[in-house]
Amino acid sequence: MRAKDFYVNQRLKRNYCLFILLFVSIFATAQSVKLNPEIDIDTLSIWMNYSDEIEPEFQTRLHESVLKAITKFNAEQSGFTVLLDSMKTKTSMTMNMAAIDYVDRKDNLIWTGVGLATLVGHAYVISAVGFTLPILLLPSTVSEVKVIASEGLITNKPKLSRFFINPFGMYRKTEKQKDRMVLKTEKVLINFLKKLGKQD
């Protein structure tokens, strides 16, 4: 291998790694909620509001999932207890769940093409750089949940006070996507509460 080719390959490897690290860093930061360390929380009151675009019967299923998450979280030892209550207190959070974006037939066709192109891209990067990371882009059913906390409870910017519920939805019928959304809501909320518990 000529010195010039070796130099180019080394730069490609470095830039590729930097891109991946930057992507992961931005993605992680975008979903963080930082508690104010000066506020001691005994009971955290949370409430989930649902978009009007989510059918009432499905809202009921999601609400049951929220209740399960709270029950499981409270069963573990943590710095605070979570209470499902819409009353505003000094330590309360309202979570506004946006409309759910389901994966439809058109998305499946588009993302099948994207997936194939990604595989071809991996093959090219391996031939040019010598290695690649196994990243495959696949569509998910997704809903953004914006967190509105009582004044002074969190320290990060409001636009960063959010998390996403996004189970894998490719090639699944809408009812199956709903089933997975219910399960994922419980899992994501428990993880969200655990991260808050570690900060308190």
trRosetta pair geometry for C-beta under 8 A, 3 or more apart (Angstrom, degrees):
i j d omega theta_ij theta_ji phi_ij phi_ji
1 5 5.1 -121 -175 86 91 122
1 6 5.2 109 126 -62 119 93
1 9 7.9 -31 -176 3 144 144
2 5 4.7 90 60 9 84 104
2 6 6.9 -149 94 -7 42 88
3 6 5.6 -55 -148 36 32 114
3 7 6.3 35 153 -22 66 105
4 7 5.7 -54 -151 34 31 113
4 8 6.5 30 152 -18 65 105
5 8 5.7 -53 -148 36 33 112
5 9 6.3 33 154 -19 66 107
6 9 5.8 -56 -149 37 30 111
6 10 6.4 31 153 -21 64 106
7 10 5.8 -55 -150 34 30 112
7 11 6.5 29 153 -17 64 105
8 11 5.8 -56 -151 36 31 110
8 12 6.4 34 151 -21 65 106
9 12 5.6 -52 -148 35 33 114
9 13 6.4 36 154 -20 65 104
9 128 7.1 -169 -115 158 85 65
9 129 6.1 153 -157 -126 82 49
9 130 6.9 60 -174 -12 124 111
10 13 5.8 -52 -150 34 31 113
10 14 6.4 28 154 -16 64 107
11 14 5.8 -56 -147 39 32 110
11 15 6.1 27 158 -15 67 109
12 15 6.0 -58 -142 41 27 107
12 16 6.0 30 157 -23 64 110
12 128 6.3 -94 154 134 166 107
12 129 4.9 -133 115 -96 120 102
13 16 5.8 -58 -147 34 26 113
13 17 6.4 23 157 -16 63 108
13 129 5.2 143 -76 -162 76 109
13 130 7.3 -17 -83 44 119 103
13 131 7.4 55 -123 47 104 101
14 17 5.9 -58 -151 37 29 109
14 18 6.3 28 154 -18 65 109
15 18 5.6 -54 -145 38 32 112
15 19 6.3 37 155 -23 65 105
16 19 5.8 -54 -152 32 28 113
16 20 6.7 26 153 -16 63 105
16 125 7.1 118 -120 -156 148 125
16 129 6.3 8 -9 -121 156 165
16 132 7.8 -91 175 -119 146 64
17 20 5.8 -56 -151 36 32 110
17 21 6.3 29 154 -16 67 108
18 21 5.8 -56 -145 40 31 110
18 22 6.1 32 156 -20 65 108
19 22 5.8 -57 -146 37 27 111
19 23 6.3 30 155 -21 63 107
20 23 5.7 -54 -148 34 30 113
20 24 6.4 26 156 -15 65 107
20 133 5.9 86 -113 13 153 157
20 135 7.8 -155 -118 -45 108 141
21 24 5.9 -56 -147 39 30 108
21 25 6.1 32 155 -22 64 110
22 25 5.6 -57 -146 37 29 114
22 26 6.3 26 158 -17 65 106
23 26 6.1 -57 -148 37 26 106
23 27 6.3 24 156 -18 63 111
24 27 5.8 -58 -146 38 29 112
24 28 6.2 27 158 -18 65 109
25 28 6.0 -58 -147 37 26 108
25 29 6.3 22 157 -17 63 110
26 29 5.9 -58 -145 38 29 109
26 30 6.2 33 157 -27 64 108
27 30 5.9 -55 -150 29 27 114
27 31 7.2 4 159 -4 59 109
28 31 6.5 -79 -161 41 30 97
28 32 6.9 40 149 -45 67 106
29 32 5.8 -49 -152 6 38 120
29 160 7.0 -56 153 -139 75 126
30 160 6.4 -129 -145 -132 38 80
30 162 7.6 -34 159 69 75 102
31 160 8.0 -111 -49 -173 7 76
31 162 6.8 -82 -123 93 56 68
31 163 5.1 71 -158 -114 97 71
31 164 6.7 -80 -106 7 120 88
32 156 6.4 148 104 -69 92 166
32 160 6.2 -11 64 163 75 114
33 147 5.8 -5 -103 63 142 158
33 149 7.8 134 -167 -42 121 134
33 154 5.7 -59 -176 -131 85 140
33 156 6.4 -136 -136 35 38 131
33 160 7.5 171 -86 124 54 83
33 161 5.3 70 -110 -132 97 70
33 162 7.9 149 -65 12 103 23
33 163 7.5 -66 -22 -43 114 103
33 192 7.5 41 27 -163 129 96
33 195 7.7 109 53 105 88 120
33 196 6.9 -19 90 -83 112 99
34 154 5.8 115 75 -164 57 84
34 155 4.8 -58 102 54 113 93
34 156 4.5 113 24 -31 105 103
34 199 7.0 -178 -151 -140 53 155
35 39 7.0 -117 173 62 94 105
35 41 7.3 -77 -158 -17 140 134
35 153 6.7 -51 -140 163 72 70
35 154 6.0 -62 -104 -104 36 66
35 155 7.4 36 120 0 15 93
35 196 6.0 100 -45 -150 124 81
35 199 4.5 142 31 117 117 133
35 200 6.1 -23 97 -73 167 72
36 39 4.6 61 84 7 106 107
36 152 5.7 -20 -21 162 167 69
36 153 5.9 -149 11 -176 111 20
36 154 6.3 -140 -29 -99 83 12
36 155 5.2 126 -87 -49 72 96
37 199 7.5 -111 -87 170 78 90
39 90 7.5 -158 -151 147 126 103
39 91 6.8 166 157 -90 126 100
39 152 6.5 132 -56 129 135 98
39 153 6.0 -85 64 -122 166 55
40 200 7.7 96 -147 -166 48 94
41 44 5.4 21 -180 -63 133 91
41 79 6.7 74 72 121 94 104
41 80 4.2 -30 118 -80 100 151
41 91 4.8 146 -123 -147 93 146
41 200 5.2 -76 45 -130 110 132
42 80 5.8 149 172 -128 12 91
42 81 7.1 -5 152 26 60 90
42 91 7.6 142 41 46 61 162
43 80 6.2 177 -87 -175 18 101
43 81 5.1 -24 -110 69 74 91
43 82 7.5 143 -163 -103 64 17
43 83 5.4 17 -179 -7 112 120
43 89 7.9 2 94 95 100 161
43 91 6.6 132 84 87 57 128
44 80 5.1 84 -16 124 97 138
44 81 7.3 -176 25 87 71 39
44 82 5.1 -28 71 -107 96 68
44 83 7.1 168 82 23 43 73
44 91 5.4 -94 -107 148 57 105
44 92 7.2 146 -171 -103 56 37
44 93 6.8 6 178 6 102 105
44 193 7.9 173 79 -137 145 96
44 196 7.1 62 -89 133 172 143
45 82 7.8 140 -99 -163 21 57
45 83 4.9 -32 -103 74 69 99
45 84 7.7 109 -157 -136 66 7
45 85 4.4 -58 -150 61 113 104
45 87 6.4 -60 176 69 160 79
45 89 5.3 97 18 24 136 121
45 91 6.6 114 15 100 81 71
45 92 4.0 -25 72 -109 102 93
45 93 7.3 168 90 25 56 59
46 70 7.5 -162 54 -93 120 120
46 82 6.0 -12 9 -164 114 105
46 83 7.4 149 21 74 66 47
46 84 6.4 -40 73 -108 76 54
46 85 7.7 88 48 40 33 60
46 92 7.0 173 -79 -161 36 66
46 93 4.9 -11 -111 67 82 93
46 94 7.6 160 -159 -90 56 27
46 95 6.4 18 -174 -10 103 110
47 84 6.8 106 -94 -166 60 64
47 85 6.5 -79 -64 91 102 30
47 86 4.3 86 -108 -98 155 63
47 92 7.5 14 1 -178 98 108
47 93 7.6 -178 28 95 63 54
47 94 5.2 -20 66 -117 97 71
47 95 6.9 -178 88 25 44 74
48 62 7.4 -131 129 132 146 107
48 63 6.8 -172 71 -107 125 72
48 66 5.2 -127 0 -100 146 160
48 94 8.0 158 -90 -166 22 57
48 95 4.9 -25 -107 72 68 104
48 97 6.1 24 -173 -18 99 115
48 145 7.9 -42 -133 -142 97 122
49 94 6.4 21 -7 178 111 102
49 95 7.0 177 25 86 69 49
49 96 4.9 -16 67 -110 108 67
49 97 6.7 -174 87 21 52 75
50 54 4.8 -83 168 58 115 136
50 59 4.5 -170 57 -122 168 110
50 62 6.6 118 -94 76 134 144
50 63 7.9 -82 -36 -57 131 93
50 97 5.1 -16 -113 63 59 113
51 54 5.1 102 67 -7 82 96
51 96 7.9 83 -61 173 72 81
51 97 6.2 -104 -13 103 84 70
51 98 5.4 50 -54 -167 132 31
51 99 4.4 -116 116 -63 165 61
51 100 7.8 -170 45 -16 131 64
51 143 8.0 -142 2 -148 126 119
53 99 3.9 4 68 -110 140 112
53 100 7.6 -160 107 23 106 66
54 58 5.6 -117 176 87 89 114
54 59 5.3 113 117 -68 113 88
54 62 7.3 -15 168 0 146 149
54 97 7.2 9 -20 108 153 114
54 99 6.6 -170 -45 -123 80 56
54 100 6.2 80 -94 -5 99 104
55 58 4.5 79 65 12 91 107
55 59 6.9 -149 95 -13 44 85
56 59 5.4 -49 -148 29 33 118
56 60 6.8 39 152 -24 63 98
57 60 5.6 -44 -158 25 36 116
57 61 7.1 36 146 -16 62 100
58 61 5.4 -47 -153 34 44 113
58 62 6.4 44 149 -18 69 103
58 178 6.2 -92 -130 -149 121 124
59 62 5.6 -56 -148 39 33 112
59 63 6.1 38 151 -25 66 106
60 63 5.6 -52 -147 33 30 114
60 64 6.7 33 153 -20 62 101
61 64 5.8 -51 -153 31 32 112
61 65 6.7 35 147 -20 62 104
61 178 7.5 56 89 165 154 105
61 182 5.2 -61 149 -104 109 127
62 65 5.4 -53 -155 33 37 116
62 66 6.6 41 146 -22 66 100
62 97 7.3 -141 161 82 151 173
62 181 7.4 -38 -94 128 101 102
62 182 6.3 -124 -89 -110 55 73
62 185 5.6 172 -146 -94 82 178
63 66 5.5 -47 -151 31 37 115
63 67 6.6 40 149 -20 64 102
64 67 5.5 -50 -151 34 35 115
64 68 6.6 39 150 -21 65 102
64 182 7.8 5 72 -157 97 113
65 68 5.7 -50 -150 33 34 113
65 69 6.5 37 151 -21 64 103
65 182 4.9 -166 -63 -169 139 71
65 183 7.4 -128 -127 -78 129 18
65 185 4.3 75 121 85 143 117
65 186 4.3 -113 -172 -54 91 91
65 189 7.6 132 134 16 90 137
66 69 5.7 -53 -151 33 32 113
66 70 6.5 30 153 -17 65 105
66 84 6.9 111 131 -111 110 130
66 185 6.7 -57 -61 147 69 117
66 186 7.5 -135 -68 -93 26 64
66 189 6.1 161 -123 -94 65 176
67 70 5.8 -55 -149 36 31 109
67 71 6.3 32 154 -20 65 107
67 84 6.5 -39 -100 -38 72 161
68 71 5.7 -55 -147 36 31 112
68 72 6.3 27 157 -16 66 108
68 186 5.1 -20 85 -124 116 125
69 72 6.0 -58 -149 39 28 108
69 73 6.2 27 154 -19 64 109
69 185 7.4 -108 -37 129 136 73
69 186 4.6 -168 -63 -148 96 63
69 187 7.8 -116 -102 -31 110 15
69 189 3.9 38 172 91 166 120
69 190 4.7 -135 -150 -55 92 79
69 193 7.1 144 155 1 104 136
70 73 5.7 -56 -145 37 30 111
70 74 6.1 26 159 -16 66 109
70 82 4.9 -129 -142 102 93 121
70 83 7.8 98 -167 -111 136 12
70 84 5.6 -105 -39 -46 173 104
70 189 7.7 -46 -49 138 66 128
70 193 7.7 147 -104 -73 56 165
71 74 6.0 -59 -146 39 26 107
71 75 6.5 32 153 -28 61 106
72 75 5.6 -52 -151 26 32 116
72 76 7.3 21 154 -12 61 102
72 186 7.8 74 16 -178 140 103
72 190 5.8 -25 89 -109 124 126
73 76 6.3 -66 -164 35 35 103
73 78 6.8 -11 171 -12 84 152
73 82 5.6 25 95 18 132 134
73 190 5.7 -166 -66 -130 97 74
73 193 4.6 -18 -124 108 152 148
73 194 7.0 -137 -124 -59 101 73
73 197 7.6 -172 -168 -45 107 139
74 78 7.9 -89 -113 27 35 119
74 81 5.6 48 -124 -146 101 82
74 82 5.9 -123 -64 42 96 84
76 194 8.0 6 80 -103 149 97
78 81 7.7 142 70 -76 104 41
78 193 7.8 -16 -140 148 169 96
78 194 7.5 -121 -107 -119 130 55
78 197 3.8 -61 -156 -147 119 134
78 200 7.5 64 162 55 89 128
79 197 5.4 162 23 -159 90 69
79 200 3.5 -176 93 97 149 116
80 91 7.8 -126 -156 160 154 146
80 197 6.7 -144 36 -113 80 78
80 200 5.5 -66 -13 153 108 172
82 193 6.0 -40 -58 -140 149 136
85 89 8.0 39 97 -12 125 119
85 92 7.5 -87 85 -123 94 119
86 94 7.7 52 -142 -105 68 101
87 92 7.1 -135 97 -98 59 156
88 92 5.5 -155 -143 60 44 150
88 150 6.4 136 -170 -97 86 105
89 92 4.5 114 43 -32 78 113
89 150 6.4 -76 88 -66 46 156
90 150 5.5 172 -161 131 24 153
90 152 8.0 -24 -166 66 85 109
90 153 7.4 153 159 -73 57 103
91 150 6.3 -96 -75 37 13 137
91 153 6.1 135 -122 -115 54 124
92 149 7.2 161 92 -153 47 57
92 150 4.9 82 47 -37 75 115
92 153 7.7 -140 45 -57 38 162
93 147 5.5 -19 -168 -164 116 99
93 148 6.9 146 -160 75 61 44
93 149 4.8 -25 -102 -100 83 74
93 150 7.4 -94 -67 -8 49 76
93 153 7.3 -141 -70 110 87 154
94 147 7.5 147 77 -157 46 48
94 148 4.6 -16 62 63 96 100
94 149 7.9 -167 23 -77 64 30
95 145 5.1 6 -178 178 104 112
95 146 7.2 159 -156 77 53 41
95 147 5.5 -18 -102 -100 76 68
95 148 7.8 -172 -78 23 30 70
96 145 6.8 157 74 -158 42 58
96 146 4.7 -15 58 59 101 94
96 147 8.0 -165 20 -73 74 23
96 148 6.8 42 -12 -6 108 109
97 143 5.6 27 -173 151 91 131
97 144 7.9 161 -150 87 48 41
97 145 5.0 -20 -97 -103 68 87
97 165 7.6 -4 -136 15 111 131
98 143 5.4 -178 67 -165 76 80
98 144 4.7 21 19 57 131 82
98 145 7.3 -140 5 -77 78 38
98 146 7.3 72 -40 -9 99 97
99 143 7.0 -147 101 -121 26 97
100 141 6.4 9 179 176 105 98
100 142 7.3 162 -155 82 63 32
100 143 4.6 -46 -99 -67 68 114
100 181 6.4 4 -135 -128 144 156
101 141 6.9 175 86 -158 58 51
101 142 5.1 -11 55 61 104 82
101 143 7.0 166 12 -74 73 57
102 141 5.4 -4 -119 -121 53 98
102 169 6.5 -158 -160 -175 59 151
102 174 5.6 11 -163 -120 155 88
102 177 5.4 107 -137 112 99 161
103 107 4.6 -126 -156 90 72 143
103 108 6.4 92 159 -58 105 80
103 111 7.9 -44 -148 12 119 147
103 139 4.7 129 -111 118 121 124
103 140 7.2 -134 -50 145 119 8
103 141 5.8 -93 -9 -68 89 70
103 169 3.7 156 5 114 123 115
103 170 5.7 -101 164 -84 164 43
103 172 7.0 75 64 49 120 85
103 177 6.6 -179 32 -100 88 142
104 107 5.2 103 50 9 60 103
104 108 7.2 -112 109 -7 35 91
105 108 5.5 -52 -152 32 34 115
105 109 6.6 32 153 -18 66 103
106 109 5.9 -55 -153 35 33 109
106 110 6.3 28 153 -15 67 108
107 110 5.8 -58 -145 40 31 109
107 111 5.8 16 163 -9 69 115
107 139 5.1 121 164 -141 119 178
107 170 7.7 -126 122 -109 102 74
108 111 6.3 -62 -137 45 22 101
108 112 6.2 32 158 -28 61 105
108 139 7.5 -111 -81 40 47 136
108 170 6.0 129 -113 -154 81 77
108 171 5.9 108 -129 -71 125 58
109 112 5.9 -51 -150 27 27 113
109 113 6.9 24 152 -14 59 104
110 113 5.9 -63 -165 36 33 110
110 114 6.4 29 145 -18 69 107
111 114 5.0 -44 -139 38 44 116
111 115 6.0 53 155 -25 67 99
111 137 7.1 -127 -149 118 95 89
111 138 6.4 90 169 -141 131 45
111 139 4.6 -112 -66 -19 162 108
111 170 6.2 -113 96 -111 142 122
112 115 5.7 -51 -149 33 29 114
112 116 6.6 28 152 -16 62 104
113 116 5.8 -55 -150 36 32 109
113 117 6.3 30 153 -17 66 107
114 117 5.6 -56 -147 39 31 111
114 118 6.2 37 151 -26 66 105
114 137 5.5 -65 138 84 122 120
115 118 5.5 -51 -148 31 30 114
115 119 6.7 32 153 -19 62 101
115 136 6.2 37 -136 -171 88 99
115 137 6.7 -143 -84 68 64 71
115 138 6.7 40 -86 -86 117 75
116 119 5.7 -50 -153 32 34 112
116 120 6.6 33 150 -16 64 103
117 120 5.6 -53 -152 37 35 112
117 121 6.2 41 148 -23 66 105
118 121 5.4 -52 -149 35 33 116
118 122 6.5 39 150 -23 65 99
118 135 7.3 -111 -171 104 126 76
118 136 5.7 133 115 -130 146 60
118 137 5.7 173 -68 19 151 93
119 122 5.6 -46 -150 29 34 114
119 123 6.7 35 150 -19 63 101
119 136 7.6 22 -65 -113 78 102
120 123 5.6 -52 -154 33 35 113
120 124 6.6 34 148 -19 65 104
121 124 5.6 -54 -150 35 34 111
121 125 6.3 32 154 -18 68 105
122 125 5.8 -55 -145 37 31 109
122 126 6.3 33 155 -21 65 106
122 132 4.9 169 -150 109 78 163
122 134 7.7 38 -127 -115 142 50
123 126 5.8 -54 -150 34 29 113
123 127 6.5 25 153 -16 63 107
124 127 5.8 -60 -151 38 32 108
124 128 6.1 16 157 -9 68 113
125 128 5.9 -64 -140 46 29 102
125 129 5.3 -16 177 21 71 118
125 131 7.9 -43 133 93 97 32
125 132 4.4 94 98 -87 125 120
126 129 6.9 -62 -110 56 16 80
126 130 6.8 8 -165 -171 50 7
126 131 6.6 29 -119 -109 69 11
126 132 5.2 -74 -63 -10 79 113
129 132 7.0 109 66 -67 124 75
138 168 6.5 7 119 -137 126 99
138 170 5.3 -86 -176 -18 100 143
139 169 6.1 -63 117 66 87 94
139 170 5.2 118 56 -72 86 94
140 166 4.0 60 127 174 144 94
140 167 6.2 165 -162 86 100 27
140 168 5.6 -68 -110 -101 84 33
140 169 5.3 105 -161 7 34 96
140 170 7.8 -48 -77 -27 38 81
141 166 6.7 174 81 -149 50 51
141 167 5.5 -3 52 64 103 80
141 168 7.8 34 13 105 82 13
141 169 3.6 115 -32 -64 84 140
141 172 7.9 -66 -35 70 119 126
141 177 4.4 138 -67 -169 148 112
141 180 6.7 126 37 83 136 113
141 181 5.7 -84 115 -71 137 105
142 164 6.1 -16 -158 -173 99 112
142 165 7.1 152 -150 83 48 54
142 166 4.2 6 -105 -108 86 95
143 164 7.1 157 79 -157 42 65
143 165 5.0 -6 57 57 92 100
143 166 7.6 -170 26 -71 52 64
143 181 7.4 66 1 -148 121 120
144 162 5.9 -1 -177 -178 96 129
144 163 8.0 164 -156 88 57 29
144 164 5.6 -35 -104 -103 60 79
145 162 6.2 157 83 -159 53 73
145 163 5.4 -13 60 63 105 73
145 164 7.1 176 16 -94 81 25
145 165 6.4 62 -23 -14 115 100
146 161 6.7 64 -168 101 66 83
146 162 4.9 -32 -106 -100 53 102
147 154 7.7 76 118 -20 122 162
147 161 4.3 -111 68 158 97 96
147 162 6.0 -166 6 -83 84 40
147 163 7.3 45 -31 1 115 86
148 158 7.9 20 -109 -145 69 103
148 161 7.2 111 -79 116 34 138
149 153 4.1 -125 158 69 123 123
149 154 4.6 107 39 -1 158 110
149 161 6.7 -121 -7 -154 104 148
150 153 4.8 82 63 -25 77 127
154 161 6.1 107 105 -103 159 123
156 160 4.7 -83 149 81 125 126
156 161 6.2 156 84 -63 105 81
157 160 4.9 82 66 9 83 105
157 161 7.5 -143 99 -19 44 86
158 161 5.4 -52 -153 18 41 117
159 162 7.6 -37 171 -6 39 119
163 188 6.4 166 136 170 128 116
163 192 5.6 -118 -8 -96 168 126
164 188 7.7 -112 93 -147 42 150
165 181 6.5 78 139 -153 120 79
165 184 5.3 129 -170 119 91 110
165 185 5.4 12 -136 -90 148 66
165 188 5.1 -146 -103 26 81 161
166 184 7.2 -136 55 166 24 152
167 177 7.2 165 83 -155 113 64
167 180 3.9 -171 132 142 158 111
167 181 5.8 -135 20 -77 125 48
167 183 7.1 76 -86 70 146 94
167 184 4.0 -142 -54 -43 106 147
168 172 7.8 108 119 -10 74 134
168 180 7.1 -87 58 172 62 156
169 172 5.4 -109 -164 46 54 116
169 177 4.7 38 -132 -118 107 112
169 180 7.1 -171 -88 70 73 142
172 176 4.1 -121 -178 93 107 125
172 177 5.1 138 105 -58 118 80
172 180 7.2 17 146 -1 168 137
173 176 4.9 92 57 9 74 104
173 177 7.1 -137 100 -7 37 89
174 177 5.4 -55 -149 36 34 114
174 178 6.4 38 152 -23 66 101
175 178 5.5 -48 -151 31 34 114
175 179 6.7 39 149 -21 63 100
176 179 5.5 -47 -151 31 36 115
176 180 6.5 31 152 -13 65 105
177 180 5.8 -57 -149 40 32 108
177 181 6.2 39 149 -26 65 106
178 181 5.4 -51 -146 32 32 116
178 182 6.7 37 153 -23 64 100
179 182 5.9 -52 -157 28 31 112
179 183 6.8 23 150 -10 63 106
180 183 5.7 -54 -148 41 38 109
180 184 5.9 35 154 -19 70 110
181 184 5.7 -56 -139 41 29 110
181 185 6.2 40 156 -31 63 102
182 185 5.9 -48 -151 23 27 114
182 186 7.2 24 153 -14 58 102
183 186 6.1 -58 -162 34 34 110
183 187 6.5 26 149 -14 67 111
184 187 5.5 -58 -146 42 37 111
184 188 5.8 33 160 -18 73 109
185 188 6.2 -56 -139 39 24 105
185 189 6.1 21 162 -16 61 113
186 189 6.1 -63 -147 39 23 107
186 190 6.4 23 158 -19 62 108
187 190 6.0 -57 -151 34 27 110
187 191 6.5 23 155 -14 63 109
188 191 5.8 -59 -150 40 31 110
188 192 6.2 36 151 -24 66 107
189 192 5.4 -50 -144 34 33 116
189 193 6.3 31 157 -16 65 105
190 193 5.9 -58 -149 39 29 108
190 194 6.2 31 153 -22 65 108
191 194 5.6 -52 -144 35 31 114
191 195 6.5 33 156 -20 64 103
192 195 6.0 -57 -155 33 28 110
192 196 6.7 25 149 -15 62 106
193 196 5.6 -54 -151 37 36 112
193 197 6.2 42 149 -25 67 105
194 197 5.3 -51 -146 33 33 117
194 198 6.6 36 154 -21 64 100
195 198 5.9 -49 -151 30 33 111
195 199 6.9 31 150 -18 61 104
196 199 5.7 -60 -157 34 37 111
196 200 6.6 37 150 -27 69 105
197 200 5.8 -51 -147 26 34 112
